[in-house]
Amino acid sequence: MPPRRKLSDLDRGRAIGWLQDGVAARQVAQRLAVAPSAIIRLKQRFHATGRVQERQRSGRPRVTTQREDRFIQRQAMQQRMATANNIRQRLQATTNTVVCGQTIQNRLHNLGVRARRPVRGTTLTANHRAARRAWCTQHVRWQRQQRAQVLFTDESRFCLEPADGRIRVWRRRGERFAEGAVLERQRFGGGSVMVLGGISTRLRTPLYHVVGNLTGVRYQNEILQPLVVRALQAIGPRAILQDDNAPPHRSAAVNNFIQQARVNRMLWPANSPDLNPIEHMWDELCRRVQQQHPPPANLGQLLQWLQQEWNGVPRAFICNLIHSMRQRCIECLAHNGGHTRY
């Protein structure tokens, strides 16, 4: 049934004029495309009050008070993972006010609070946050020349069929398993390859394919000696190596090699991928590979495209990533060593 048309003030005045001219209520209703009962009620209201405007309506009374609304907002802000049903139960236990979950959502929506998908981040303990604050305090005042001496290194894994949780499909009710509405994916992403590389404002290392488990001895013989040390020598005598705290990077053999080769190593806070500019390099590399049409058919082709796109990333893009190190430190300090938008 279509919604009832609401008369404007102008239409109400026209209707009263026609009625006073002797036009029947049914004919007036046909002219204005409304029900005859609307014209009859308008005529009765005009005779009783002398006005055609509708009186103010109080509406449905609110179930919660302003104090209870503040309680709902405070509960949502203190425990952001709580559901509307959890907040409803706490409200009932505290104030003996019985509402439904939809009312809780409506109150939060009116206050500008909406349920959103949480950002996934690494676990940060109090010690992690303290280490991050100390590191950012030490490096926030670094100049561009100092940042240009750092070689940022890291490894990353790329799947043949990456799982993108943001993919959506258009379908009607009952078409959940319809042809074209099912996203077909192989188990475990169809296999993956792990690569390791390093970037600086002056150069980038070749993208190395890590086969199997990376141990400290392999990290020293296959990556540090042939790739990293050569890149540090090309950067200059004040070059600094940045690597994370992965077990192969901090093994006894690797530490002895670092001391013998006189490599300057940057102390790195644990669980801090957002402070490493190369993480955004991996994102850019993944987007470039996903734009290939047709997509890679096997792991060999995936590795070939990764190495090709790695060399194709503009140098200006890498420089912007590295020089964002200061802003990363500023934002980390602003969040008291917590998670950042990077």
Secondary structure, 3 states (H helix, E strand, C coil): CCCCCCCCHHHHHHHHHHHHCCCCHHHHHHHHCCCHHHHHHHHHHHHHHCCCCCCCCCCCCCCCCHHHHHHHHHHHHHCCCCCHHHHHHHHHHHHCCCCCHHHHHHHHHHCCCCCCCCCCCCCCCHHHHHHHHHHHHHHCCCCHHHHCCEEEEEEEEEECCCCCCCCCCCCCCCCCCCCCCCCCCCHHHHCEEEEEEEECCCCECCCEEECCCCCHHHHHHHHHHHHHHHHHHHHCCCCEEECCCCHHHHCHHHHHHHHHCCCEECCCCCCCHHHCCHHHHHHHHHHHHHCCCCCCCCHHHHHHHHHHHHHHCCHHHHHHHHHCHHHHHHHHHHCCCCCCCC
